Amino acid sequence: MAAADVVVHAGPVRLGGELTVPEGATGIVVFAHGSGSSRHSPRNRSVSASLNKVGLATLLFDLLTAEEGLDRANTFDTALLAGRLTGATRWLLDRPDTQDLAVGYFGASTGAAAALWAAAEPGSPAVAVVSRGGRPDLAGPRLPAVTAPTLLVVGGDDEVVLDLNRQAQALLRCENRLAVVPGATHLFEEPGALGRVAELAGEWFAGHLGHRAGPEG
């Protein structure tokens, strides 16, 4: 099961990515990294590898070009990042090797807001979303429009972000769950913490990525 370097077409923009498609995969998880990170994020790569082992395809890609990344404001432009995620998803659904796969989004930190923003778009193909130490609150008024079942994973010692996730959860109208990893901080660097995130994400995606989103979402 080898990962392939790809050039992701997100509208007119070309972005570096890494695509892994295990044999027999029924779903693909598209990762949205947090501010200051990239497709090389060691934490997202670790979760991606765990998802591959349970038969899920994954796409890690840069949300911004190198030039765009020089402007710090772009890393917090939720609408821009969500647009890139939507564009990358369209590109996946046009590829012969991924066009039949159900789509899920995994967002970390500020990338979680982009994932939820994209999932709230009318006709979004996303059928599940997982947020890791995310800032879903940055998706604000878009949250009630999300229809994809959403899992919010937060470290128990990441108190400020935990409170923000509770506030965001109250705005969700879709199936949702808040999972707290005891003793974990924002980056889940504690022993076993990131493994627990991967386990929770794997269970959530495995339970929801058995089909493509249809006309009724």
Disulfide bonds with the S-S distance in Angstrom:
none
